[in-house]
Each structure stands twice: as C-alpha cells, then as structure tokens.
Amino acid sequence: LGIMGIKAYTAQKVEENLKDSTSPYYLGKDYEHVLDFTTTDTAKERYDRLTAEHDRYYQYFYTALYLKEVIAQWKNSGVDISNSPGILATLYNIGFEHSKPNPDPKIGGAEININNVKYSFGGLAYEIYNSNELIDYFPK
C-alpha cells in the first residue's frame, strides 16, 4: 500500500512488535505507543494511513519502524546490519518471516529487469545507495 508498497499484514506486524516485549523485534518502551490508533476501526485507520495521497508520514514511518525492528532483531543475535543498505532493502522486500539473522547475510529479493539487465531488489537498492544519482537530495 502507498508509496512504500508496505503490505497491510506487515504494517500490523510492525504494530504488534512495538507492544510485545518478548518479540525479537521489540524496540523498547519509548516506541510502544508511537502507532496507537485514534479510532476503534483499526483496519480502516491503518489502510487510510498507508494510502493517504497528500500525507505520506505514516507510509514512511511504518517503513522506518520495520527497518528499525529488523535491525534490532539482528543486533539481538549479534549481527549489526544497520549500515548495510542492500541487506536492509532485501529484508524489507522479503518480509519479517524470512528475516533469519546470520553472520553472512546476502543481498537478494525479487528480481527486477531494467533494460534487459536483471537486478535483485536489494542489489538495486545497494547500487543506488552507493551511486551519486541522488547525492543532491541525500548527501552522504
């Protein structure tokens, strides 16, 4: 859904991880209420958050929280991927259920074909991150 292409069930899992102190993705008490809902129709409110055309705050925020939760999961198992954009993009693409911390993570994900050149989702993100294509907008 939305500009970040986050799935509703992934967004729901992000929310659950914020409140579950036993989750390997748990970020701590300071984060437990950052996505609290203001209505009783949480499914509709979640959908509205993730599809708002003129306010993409939540679309970016859910994605950032997903990445932060996955970083926490890996850190808790002794592997720091916080400075690994290709790995983080891969994990964003493949989802929580496929995030398996290990000492030798690989870049991958869905195959993307651009001008008859095949890239993986994570590989393309890695290449863009390490290029100067967006340097004017995101200086290193």
DSSP file with accessible surface (Angstrom, degrees, kcal/mol):
  #  RESIDUE AA STRUCTURE BP1 BP2  ACC     N-H-->O    O-->H-N    N-H-->O    O-->H-N    TCO  KAPPA ALPHA  PHI   PSI    X-CA   Y-CA   Z-CA
    1    1 A L     >>       0   0   65      0, 0.0     5,-1.4     0, 0.0     4,-0.5   0.000 360.0 360.0 360.0 148.3    0.0    0.0    0.0
    2    2 A G  T >45 -     0   0   37      3,-0.2     3,-1.3     1,-0.2    49,-0.1   0.025 360.0 -42.1  68.7-173.2    1.1    3.6   -0.6
    3    3 A I  T 345S+     0   0   87      1,-0.3    -1,-0.2     2,-0.1    48,-0.1   0.779 137.8  50.3 -64.5 -26.3    4.3    4.9   -1.9
    4    4 A M  T 345S-     0   0   60     -3,-0.3    -1,-0.3    46,-0.2    -2,-0.2   0.522 101.9-130.6 -92.4  -6.1    6.4    2.4    0.1
    5    5 A G  T <<5 +     0   0   45     -3,-1.3     2,-0.2    -4,-0.5    -3,-0.2   0.792  43.8 167.8  65.1  29.5    4.5   -0.6   -1.0
    6    6 A I      < -     0   0    4     -5,-1.4     2,-0.2    44,-0.1    -1,-0.2  -0.542  32.6-126.1 -78.4 138.8    4.0   -1.9    2.5
    7    7 A K     >  -     0   0  109     -2,-0.2     4,-2.4     1,-0.1     3,-0.3  -0.582  15.5-122.1 -82.8 149.2    1.5   -4.7    2.9
    8    8 A A  H  > S+     0   0   48      1,-0.2     4,-2.5    -2,-0.2     5,-0.2   0.896 113.3  51.4 -58.8 -41.2   -1.3   -4.4    5.5
    9    9 A Y  H  > S+     0   0  130      2,-0.2     4,-2.0     1,-0.2    -1,-0.2   0.848 109.1  51.3 -69.2 -28.8   -0.2   -7.6    7.3
   10   10 A T  H  > S+     0   0   18     -3,-0.3     4,-2.5     2,-0.2    -2,-0.2   0.929 109.7  49.6 -69.3 -42.8    3.4   -6.2    7.5
   11   11 A A  H  X S+     0   0    0     -4,-2.4     4,-2.2     1,-0.2    -2,-0.2   0.916 110.5  50.7 -60.4 -41.5    2.1   -3.0    9.0
   12   12 A Q  H  X S+     0   0   84     -4,-2.5     4,-2.4     1,-0.2    -1,-0.2   0.909 109.2  50.7 -64.3 -39.0    0.1   -4.9   11.5
   13   13 A K  H  X S+     0   0   78     -4,-2.0     4,-2.7     2,-0.2    -1,-0.2   0.899 106.8  54.5 -66.5 -38.1    3.1   -6.9   12.5
   14   14 A V  H  X S+     0   0    0     -4,-2.5     4,-1.4     1,-0.2    -1,-0.2   0.944 109.9  47.8 -57.3 -47.2    5.1   -3.7   12.9
   15   15 A E  H  X S+     0   0   20     -4,-2.2     4,-0.8     1,-0.2     3,-0.3   0.922 111.8  49.0 -60.1 -46.0    2.4   -2.5   15.3
   16   16 A E  H >X S+     0   0   92     -4,-2.4     4,-1.2     1,-0.2     3,-1.0   0.908 107.6  54.6 -62.4 -42.4    2.4   -5.8   17.3
   17   17 A N  H 3< S+     0   0    1     -4,-2.7    10,-0.3     1,-0.3    -1,-0.2   0.809 100.3  61.3 -62.4 -30.8    6.2   -5.8   17.6
   18   18 A L  H 3< S+     0   0    2     -4,-1.4    -1,-0.3    -3,-0.3    -2,-0.2   0.814 113.2  35.5 -64.7 -28.6    6.1   -2.4   19.2
   19   19 A K  H << S+     0   0  102     -3,-1.0     2,-1.0    -4,-0.8    -1,-0.2   0.578  97.4  86.9-102.7 -12.4    4.0   -3.7   22.1
   20   20 A D    ><  -     0   0   69     -4,-1.2     3,-2.0     1,-0.2     6,-0.2  -0.752  51.6-172.3 -98.4  99.2    5.4   -7.2   22.5
   21   21 A S  T 3  S+     0   0   83     -2,-1.0    -1,-0.2     1,-0.3     5,-0.1   0.643  86.0  57.7 -66.9 -11.4    8.4   -7.0   24.9
   22   22 A T  T 3  S+     0   0  117     -3,-0.1    -1,-0.3     3,-0.0    -5,-0.1   0.525  83.2 106.3 -93.2  -5.8    9.2  -10.7   24.2
   23   23 A S  S X  S-     0   0   12     -3,-2.0     3,-1.6    -6,-0.2     0, 0.0  -0.491  73.4-135.2 -73.2 140.6    9.5  -10.1   20.4
   24   24 A P  T 3  S+     0   0   68      0, 0.0    52,-0.2     0, 0.0    -1,-0.1   0.669 109.0  55.4 -67.1 -11.7   13.0  -10.2   18.9
   25   25 A Y  T 3  S+     0   0   22     -5,-0.1    47,-0.2    47,-0.1    48,-0.1   0.405  77.8 132.5 -96.6  -1.8   11.9   -7.0   17.1
   26   26 A Y    <   -     0   0   46     -3,-1.6    -8,-0.2    -6,-0.2     3,-0.1  -0.270  38.5-166.6 -59.9 134.5   10.9   -5.1   20.2
   27   27 A L        -     0   0   33      1,-0.3     3,-0.2   -10,-0.3    -1,-0.1   0.463  44.7 -98.9-103.1  -5.1   12.3   -1.5   20.3
   28   28 A G    >>  -     0   0   21      1,-0.2     3,-1.9   -10,-0.1     4,-0.5  -0.280  45.2 -60.5 108.6 167.0   11.6   -0.7   23.9
   29   29 A K  G >4 S+     0   0  152      1,-0.3     3,-1.0     2,-0.2     4,-0.4   0.805 122.7  67.0 -57.6 -34.3    9.0    1.2   26.0
   30   30 A D  G 34 S+     0   0  150      1,-0.2    -1,-0.3    -3,-0.2     3,-0.2   0.725 106.8  41.7 -62.3 -20.0    9.7    4.5   24.2
   31   31 A Y  G X4 S+     0   0   73     -3,-1.9     3,-1.3   -13,-0.1     4,-0.3   0.516  84.6  97.3-103.4  -7.6    8.2    3.1   21.0
   32   32 A E  T << S+     0   0   29     -3,-1.0     3,-0.2    -4,-0.5    -2,-0.1   0.786  94.5  30.8 -57.3 -30.4    5.2    1.2   22.4
   33   33 A H  T >  S+     0   0  116     -4,-0.4     3,-1.4    -3,-0.2    -1,-0.3   0.310  83.2 105.4-115.8  13.5    2.7    3.9   21.6
   34   34 A V  T <  S+     0   0   52     -3,-1.3    -1,-0.1     1,-0.3    -2,-0.1   0.716  92.0  36.1 -70.5 -17.7    4.0    5.6   18.5
   35   35 A L  T 3  S+     0   0    6     -4,-0.3    -1,-0.3    -3,-0.2    -2,-0.1   0.128  81.9 148.0-118.5  20.4    1.4    4.0   16.3
   36   36 A D    <   -     0   0   68     -3,-1.4     2,-0.2     1,-0.1    -3,-0.1  -0.228  45.6-121.6 -56.6 144.5   -1.6    4.0   18.6
   37   37 A F        -     0   0   53      1,-0.1    -1,-0.1     2,-0.1     5,-0.1  -0.529  11.1-153.6 -88.7 156.0   -4.9    4.4   16.8
   38   38 A T  S    S+     0   0  127     -2,-0.2     2,-0.3     3,-0.1    -1,-0.1   0.454  78.5  48.3-105.9  -5.1   -7.4    7.1   17.4
   39   39 A T  S    S-     0   0   71      1,-0.0    -2,-0.1     2,-0.0     3,-0.1  -0.790  79.8-121.9-125.8 173.1  -10.5    5.1   16.3
   40   40 A T  S    S+     0   0  147     -2,-0.3     2,-1.4     1,-0.2     3,-0.2   0.614  98.8  79.3 -90.4 -12.2  -11.9    1.6   17.1
   41   41 A D     >  +     0   0   85      1,-0.2     4,-2.6     2,-0.1     5,-0.2  -0.615  57.2 167.3 -94.6  77.2  -11.8    0.7   13.4
   42   42 A T  H  >  +     0   0   58     -2,-1.4     4,-2.9     1,-0.2     5,-0.2   0.848  69.8  57.1 -65.1 -34.6   -8.1   -0.1   13.3
   43   43 A A  H  > S+     0   0   59      2,-0.2     4,-2.4    -3,-0.2    -1,-0.2   0.936 112.0  41.9 -62.6 -44.3   -8.2   -1.8    9.9
   44   44 A K  H  > S+     0   0  111      2,-0.2     4,-3.0     1,-0.2     5,-0.2   0.930 115.3  49.8 -68.3 -42.6   -9.7    1.2    8.2
   45   45 A E  H  X S+     0   0   24     -4,-2.6     4,-2.4     2,-0.2    -2,-0.2   0.917 111.9  48.5 -63.8 -41.0   -7.4    3.6   10.1
   46   46 A R  H  X S+     0   0   20     -4,-2.9     4,-2.1     2,-0.2    -1,-0.2   0.942 112.7  48.3 -61.3 -48.0   -4.3    1.5    9.1
   47   47 A Y  H  X S+     0   0  128     -4,-2.4     4,-0.9    -5,-0.2    -2,-0.2   0.931 111.8  49.3 -58.8 -46.4   -5.5    1.4    5.5
   48   48 A D  H >X S+     0   0   69     -4,-3.0     4,-1.0     1,-0.2     3,-0.5   0.893 110.2  51.6 -61.6 -39.7   -6.1    5.2    5.5
   49   49 A R  H 3< S+     0   0   14     -4,-2.4    10,-0.4     1,-0.2     3,-0.3   0.898 113.2  44.6 -60.7 -42.2   -2.6    5.8    7.0
   50   50 A L  H 3< S+     0   0    0     -4,-2.1    -1,-0.2     1,-0.2    -2,-0.2   0.520 119.4  39.4 -87.1  -4.3   -0.9    3.7    4.3
   51   51 A T  H << S+     0   0   39     -4,-0.9    -1,-0.2    -3,-0.5    -2,-0.2   0.391  73.8 133.4-124.0   2.4   -2.8    5.1    1.3
   52   52 A A     <  -     0   0   33     -4,-1.0     7,-0.1    -3,-0.3     3,-0.1  -0.356  39.7-160.6 -59.3 123.3   -3.1    8.8    2.1
   53   53 A E  S    S+     0   0  144      1,-0.2     3,-0.2    -2,-0.1    -1,-0.2   0.792  85.3  36.2 -78.1 -29.6   -2.1   10.6   -1.1
   54   54 A H  S    S+     0   0  186      1,-0.2     2,-0.3     2,-0.0    -1,-0.2   0.401 118.9  46.4-108.6   2.2   -1.3   14.0    0.4
   55   55 A D        +     0   0   99     -3,-0.1     3,-0.4    -6,-0.1    -1,-0.2  -0.791  54.7 169.9-145.2  96.3    0.2   13.0    3.7
   56   56 A R     >  +     0   0  105     -2,-0.3     4,-2.2     1,-0.2     5,-0.3   0.271  43.6 113.9 -93.7  12.0    2.8   10.2    3.4
   57   57 A Y  H  > S+     0   0  126      1,-0.2     4,-2.7     2,-0.2    -1,-0.2   0.923  80.9  41.4 -47.6 -55.8    4.0   10.5    7.0
   58   58 A Y  H  > S+     0   0   67     -3,-0.4     4,-2.8     2,-0.2     5,-0.3   0.848 108.9  59.9 -68.2 -31.7    2.7    7.1    8.1
   59   59 A Q  H  > S+     0   0    3    -10,-0.4     4,-1.2    -4,-0.2    -1,-0.2   0.935 114.7  36.2 -61.1 -43.0    3.8    5.4    4.9
   60   60 A Y  H  X S+     0   0  117     -4,-2.2     4,-2.7     2,-0.2    -2,-0.2   0.877 115.7  55.4 -74.5 -38.5    7.4    6.4    5.6
   61   61 A F  H  X S+     0   0   44     -4,-2.7     4,-2.7    -5,-0.3     5,-0.2   0.922 106.6  48.6 -65.4 -44.3    7.1    5.9    9.4
   62   62 A Y  H  X S+     0   0    0     -4,-2.8     4,-2.6     2,-0.2    -1,-0.2   0.919 113.2  49.4 -60.5 -41.6    5.9    2.3    9.1
   63   63 A T  H  X S+     0   0   10     -4,-1.2     4,-2.4    -5,-0.3    -2,-0.2   0.935 111.1  48.5 -64.3 -45.0    8.8    1.5    6.8
   64   64 A A  H  X S+     0   0   54     -4,-2.7     4,-2.6     1,-0.2    -2,-0.2   0.914 112.6  48.6 -61.8 -41.3   11.3    3.2    9.1
   65   65 A L  H  X S+     0   0    4     -4,-2.7     4,-2.8     2,-0.2    -1,-0.2   0.902 108.6  53.9 -66.8 -39.7    9.9    1.2   12.0
   66   66 A Y  H  X S+     0   0    1     -4,-2.6     4,-2.4    -5,-0.2    -2,-0.2   0.957 111.9  44.8 -56.0 -50.5   10.0   -2.0   10.1
   67   67 A L  H  X S+     0   0   47     -4,-2.4     4,-2.6     1,-0.2    -2,-0.2   0.917 112.8  50.7 -63.0 -41.0   13.7   -1.4    9.3
   68   68 A K  H  X S+     0   0   90     -4,-2.6     4,-2.2     1,-0.2    -1,-0.2   0.899 110.6  50.0 -63.4 -39.4   14.4   -0.5   12.9
   69   69 A E  H  X S+     0   0    0     -4,-2.8     4,-2.4     2,-0.2    -2,-0.2   0.909 111.3  47.7 -66.5 -41.2   12.7   -3.6   14.1
   70   70 A V  H  X S+     0   0    1     -4,-2.4     4,-2.4     2,-0.2     5,-0.2   0.916 110.3  52.3 -67.6 -40.2   14.7   -5.9   11.8
   71   71 A I  H  X S+     0   0   32     -4,-2.6     4,-2.9     1,-0.2    10,-0.2   0.930 110.0  49.6 -59.0 -43.2   17.9   -4.1   12.8
   72   72 A A  H  X S+     0   0   16     -4,-2.2     4,-2.8     2,-0.2    -2,-0.2   0.920 108.5  53.0 -61.8 -43.6   17.0   -4.8   16.4
   73   73 A Q  H  X S+     0   0   18     -4,-2.4     4,-0.6     1,-0.2    -1,-0.2   0.938 113.9  41.8 -56.9 -48.1   16.3   -8.5   15.6
   74   74 A W  H ><>S+     0   0    4     -4,-2.4     5,-2.6     1,-0.2     3,-0.9   0.910 113.5  52.0 -69.0 -42.0   19.7   -8.9   14.0
   75   75 A K  H ><5S+     0   0  112     -4,-2.9     3,-1.9     1,-0.3    -1,-0.2   0.895 104.4  57.9 -59.8 -40.9   21.6   -6.9   16.7
   76   76 A N  H 3<5S+     0   0  115     -4,-2.8    -1,-0.3     1,-0.3    -2,-0.2   0.714 108.0  47.5 -63.1 -20.0   19.9   -9.1   19.4
   77   77 A S  T <<5S-     0   0   66     -3,-0.9    -1,-0.3    -4,-0.6    -2,-0.2   0.234 127.8 -97.5-106.0  13.4   21.5  -12.1   17.7
   78   78 A G  T < 5S+     0   0   70     -3,-1.9     2,-0.5     1,-0.2    -3,-0.2   0.573  88.5 111.5  92.1  10.9   24.9  -10.5   17.4
   79   79 A V      < -     0   0   28     -5,-2.6     2,-0.7    -6,-0.1    -2,-0.2  -0.972  51.5-152.9-123.7 123.3   24.9   -9.2   13.8
   80   80 A D        +     0   0   91     -2,-0.5     3,-0.2     1,-0.1    -9,-0.1  -0.834  26.4 159.6 -97.0 112.5   24.8   -5.4   13.1
   81   81 A I    >   +     0   0    2     -2,-0.7     3,-1.9   -10,-0.2     7,-0.2   0.224  40.0 112.8-110.3  13.0   23.2   -4.7    9.7
   82   82 A S  T 3  S+     0   0   37      1,-0.3    -1,-0.1   -11,-0.1   -11,-0.1   0.734  82.9  41.7 -63.7 -22.2   22.4   -1.1   10.5
   83   83 A N  T 3  S+     0   0  141     -3,-0.2    -1,-0.3     1,-0.1    -2,-0.1  -0.092  91.8  96.4-112.7  34.4   24.9    0.2    7.8
   84   84 A S    <>  +     0   0   41     -3,-1.9     4,-2.8     1,-0.1     3,-0.3  -0.725  43.6 175.0-124.4  80.0   24.0   -2.4    5.2
   85   85 A P  H  > S+     0   0   31      0, 0.0     4,-2.5     0, 0.0     5,-0.2   0.847  80.3  52.7 -59.1 -35.9   21.5   -0.8    2.8
   86   86 A G  H  > S+     0   0    1      2,-0.2     4,-2.0     1,-0.2    22,-0.4   0.909 112.5  44.4 -66.5 -39.8   21.5   -3.8    0.4
   87   87 A I  H  > S+     0   0   16     -3,-0.3     4,-2.8     2,-0.2     5,-0.2   0.926 114.1  49.8 -69.1 -44.1   20.7   -6.2    3.2
   88   88 A L  H  X S+     0   0   21     -4,-2.8     4,-2.3    -7,-0.2    -2,-0.2   0.916 111.6  48.2 -62.6 -41.7   18.1   -3.9    4.7
   89   89 A A  H  X S+     0   0   15     -4,-2.5     4,-2.3    -5,-0.2    -1,-0.2   0.910 111.0  51.6 -64.8 -40.3   16.4   -3.5    1.3
   90   90 A T  H  X S+     0   0    9     -4,-2.0     4,-2.4     1,-0.2     5,-0.2   0.945 111.0  47.0 -59.5 -47.6   16.4   -7.2    0.8
   91   91 A L  H  X S+     0   0    9     -4,-2.8     4,-2.0     1,-0.2    -2,-0.2   0.871 110.2  52.8 -65.5 -36.0   14.8   -7.8    4.2
   92   92 A Y  H  < S+     0   0   39     -4,-2.3    -1,-0.2    -5,-0.2    -2,-0.2   0.921 112.5  46.4 -62.9 -39.7   12.2   -5.1    3.5
   93   93 A N  H  < S+     0   0   52     -4,-2.3    -2,-0.2     1,-0.2    -1,-0.2   0.885 118.1  39.2 -70.8 -38.8   11.4   -6.9    0.3
   94   94 A I  H  < S-     0   0   53     -4,-2.4     4,-0.2    -5,-0.2    -1,-0.2   0.675 105.6-135.1 -93.0 -17.3   11.2  -10.4    1.7
   95   95 A G    ><  -     0   0    7     -4,-2.0     3,-1.4    -5,-0.2     4,-0.3   0.051  29.0 -61.3  91.3 164.5    9.4   -9.6    5.0
   96   96 A F  G >  S+     0   0    9      1,-0.3     3,-1.9     2,-0.2    -1,-0.2   0.859 124.1  61.8 -51.1 -45.4    9.6  -10.5    8.6
   97   97 A E  G 3  S+     0   0   95      1,-0.3    -1,-0.3    -3,-0.1    -2,-0.1   0.723 107.8  44.0 -63.9 -18.5    9.0  -14.2    8.2
   98   98 A H  G <  S+     0   0  109     -3,-1.4     2,-1.0    -4,-0.2    -1,-0.3   0.355  81.8 112.2-106.3   4.1   12.2  -14.5    6.1
   99   99 A S    <   +     0   0    3     -3,-1.9    -3,-0.0    -4,-0.3    -8,-0.0  -0.704  39.0 167.7 -81.1 104.0   14.5  -12.4    8.3
  100  100 A K        -     0   0  132     -2,-1.0    -3,-0.0     2,-0.0   -26,-0.0  -0.898  31.1-134.3-122.6  96.8   16.9  -15.0    9.6
  101  101 A P        +     0   0   43      0, 0.0    -2,-0.0     0, 0.0   -27,-0.0  -0.234  38.9 154.8 -54.0 135.2   19.9  -13.4   11.4
  102  102 A N        -     0   0   62    -23,-0.0   -25,-0.0     1,-0.0    -2,-0.0  -0.969  53.8-110.6-156.6 158.9   23.2  -15.0   10.4
  103  103 A P  S    S+     0   0  122      0, 0.0   -25,-0.0     0, 0.0    -1,-0.0   0.622 111.5  44.5 -72.6  -9.0   26.8  -13.9   10.3
  104  104 A D  S    S-     0   0  101    -25,-0.0   -25,-0.0     2,-0.0     0, 0.0  -0.496  76.3-178.1-133.9  66.2   26.9  -13.9    6.5
  105  105 A P        -     0   0   34      0, 0.0     2,-0.4     0, 0.0   -18,-0.1  -0.303  13.8-145.2 -68.2 150.5   23.8  -12.2    5.1
  106  106 A K        -     0   0  140    -19,-0.1     2,-0.3   -20,-0.1    -2,-0.0  -0.912  12.9-119.4-118.1 143.8   23.3  -12.0    1.3
  107  107 A I        +     0   0   72     -2,-0.4     2,-0.2    15,-0.1   -20,-0.1  -0.588  60.4 111.8 -76.2 138.0   21.7   -9.3   -0.8
  108  108 A G        +     0   0   18    -22,-0.4    14,-2.7    -2,-0.3    15,-0.3  -0.780  16.1 138.1-169.8-141.8   18.7  -10.6   -2.8
  109  109 A G        -     0   0   36     -2,-0.2   -19,-0.1    12,-0.2   -18,-0.1  -0.659  64.9  -2.1 107.9-167.3   15.0  -10.3   -3.1
  110  110 A A  S    S-     0   0   49     -2,-0.2    11,-1.8    10,-0.2     2,-0.3  -0.202  74.7-111.0 -59.7 146.5   12.6  -10.0   -6.0
  111  111 A E  E     -A  120   0A 131      9,-0.2     2,-0.4    10,-0.1     9,-0.2  -0.641  31.0-166.5 -81.5 134.9   14.2   -9.9   -9.5
  112  112 A I  E     -A  119   0A  51      7,-3.7     7,-3.1    -2,-0.3     2,-0.6  -0.991   7.0-153.2-124.2 128.1   13.8   -6.6  -11.3
  113  113 A N  E     +A  118   0A  86     -2,-0.4     2,-0.5     5,-0.2     5,-0.2  -0.900  16.5 175.5-105.8 118.1   14.5   -6.4  -15.0
  114  114 A I  E >  S-A  117   0A  66      3,-2.9     3,-1.6    -2,-0.6    -2,-0.0  -0.974  74.6 -21.7-124.9 116.2   15.7   -3.0  -16.3
  115  115 A N  T 3  S-     0   0  150     -2,-0.5    -1,-0.1     1,-0.3     3,-0.1   0.908 126.8 -53.0  50.9  45.3   16.7   -2.7  -19.9
  116  116 A N  T 3  S+     0   0  150      1,-0.2     2,-0.5    -3,-0.0    -1,-0.3   0.663 114.2 119.7  65.2  18.1   17.3   -6.4  -20.1
  117  117 A V  E <   -A  114   0A  70     -3,-1.6    -3,-2.9     2,-0.0     2,-0.5  -0.966  58.4-139.0-110.6 128.0   19.6   -6.3  -17.0
  118  118 A K  E     +A  113   0A 136     -2,-0.5     2,-0.3    -5,-0.2    -5,-0.2  -0.757  26.4 172.3 -92.6 129.8   18.5   -8.4  -14.1
  119  119 A Y  E     -A  112   0A  59     -7,-3.1    -7,-3.7    -2,-0.5     2,-0.3  -0.914  29.4-124.8-125.0 157.1   18.8   -7.0  -10.6
  120  120 A S  E  >  -A  111   0A  33     -2,-0.3     4,-2.9    -9,-0.2     5,-0.3  -0.701  30.9-113.6 -93.0 158.0   17.7   -8.1   -7.2
  121  121 A F  H  > S+     0   0   69    -11,-1.8     4,-2.1    -2,-0.3   -12,-0.2   0.947 119.5  41.8 -54.0 -50.8   15.6   -5.7   -5.2
  122  122 A G  H  > S+     0   0    0    -14,-2.7     4,-2.4     1,-0.2    -1,-0.2   0.870 113.2  53.7 -67.0 -37.0   18.3   -5.5   -2.5
  123  123 A G  H  > S+     0   0   13    -15,-0.3     4,-2.5     2,-0.2    -2,-0.2   0.904 109.0  47.8 -65.4 -40.9   21.1   -5.3   -5.2
  124  124 A L  H  X S+     0   0   33     -4,-2.9     4,-2.7     2,-0.2     5,-0.2   0.926 111.5  50.3 -66.0 -42.5   19.4   -2.4   -7.0
  125  125 A A  H  X S+     0   0   31     -4,-2.1     4,-2.9    -5,-0.3    -2,-0.2   0.920 110.8  50.6 -60.2 -42.2   18.9   -0.5   -3.7
  126  126 A Y  H  X S+     0   0  111     -4,-2.4     4,-2.2     1,-0.2    -2,-0.2   0.927 111.2  47.8 -60.9 -46.3   22.6   -1.1   -2.9
  127  127 A E  H  < S+     0   0  108     -4,-2.5     4,-0.4     2,-0.2    -2,-0.2   0.907 113.8  46.4 -64.6 -41.8   23.7    0.2   -6.2
  128  128 A I  H >< S+     0   0   78     -4,-2.7     3,-1.2     1,-0.2     6,-0.3   0.938 111.6  51.9 -65.9 -43.3   21.5    3.3   -6.0
  129  129 A Y  H 3< S+     0   0  130     -4,-2.9    -2,-0.2     1,-0.3    -1,-0.2   0.895 113.7  43.8 -58.7 -41.4   22.7    4.0   -2.4
  130  130 A N  T 3< S+     0   0   75     -4,-2.2    -1,-0.3    -5,-0.2    -2,-0.2   0.404 103.0  83.1 -89.3   4.0   26.3    3.8   -3.5
  131  131 A S  S <  S-     0   0   33     -3,-1.2     3,-0.2    -4,-0.4    -3,-0.0  -0.410  82.7-123.1 -94.3 178.2   25.9    5.9   -6.6
  132  132 A N  S >  S+     0   0  122      1,-0.1     3,-1.2    -2,-0.1     4,-0.3   0.221  78.8 111.9-102.3  13.1   25.8    9.6   -6.9
  133  133 A E  T 3  S+     0   0  156     -5,-0.3     3,-0.2     1,-0.3    -1,-0.1   0.841  91.0  22.5 -56.8 -38.7   22.4    9.6   -8.5
  134  134 A L  T >> S+     0   0   79     -6,-0.3     4,-2.6    -3,-0.2     3,-1.4   0.142  84.6 120.0-116.1  19.1   20.6   11.2   -5.5
  135  135 A I  T <4 S+     0   0   54     -3,-1.2    -1,-0.1     1,-0.3    -2,-0.1   0.821  72.3  58.4 -59.4 -31.3   23.6   12.9   -3.9
  136  136 A D  T 34 S+     0   0  148     -4,-0.3    -1,-0.3     1,-0.2    -2,-0.1   0.821 116.1  35.0 -67.1 -28.9   22.0   16.4   -4.3
  137  137 A Y  T <4 S+     0   0  175     -3,-1.4    -2,-0.2     1,-0.2    -1,-0.2   0.766 131.4  27.9 -93.9 -32.6   19.0   15.2   -2.2
  138  138 A F  S  < S-     0   0  147     -4,-2.6    -1,-0.2     2,-0.0    -2,-0.1  -0.641  77.2-164.3-131.7  75.6   20.7   12.9    0.2
  139  139 A P              0   0  103      0, 0.0    -3,-0.1     0, 0.0    -4,-0.1  -0.327 360.0 360.0 -62.9 143.0   24.3   14.0    0.8
  140  140 A K              0   0  149     -5,-0.0    -5,-0.0     0, 0.0    -2,-0.0  -0.393 360.0 360.0 -81.4 360.0   26.5   11.3    2.5
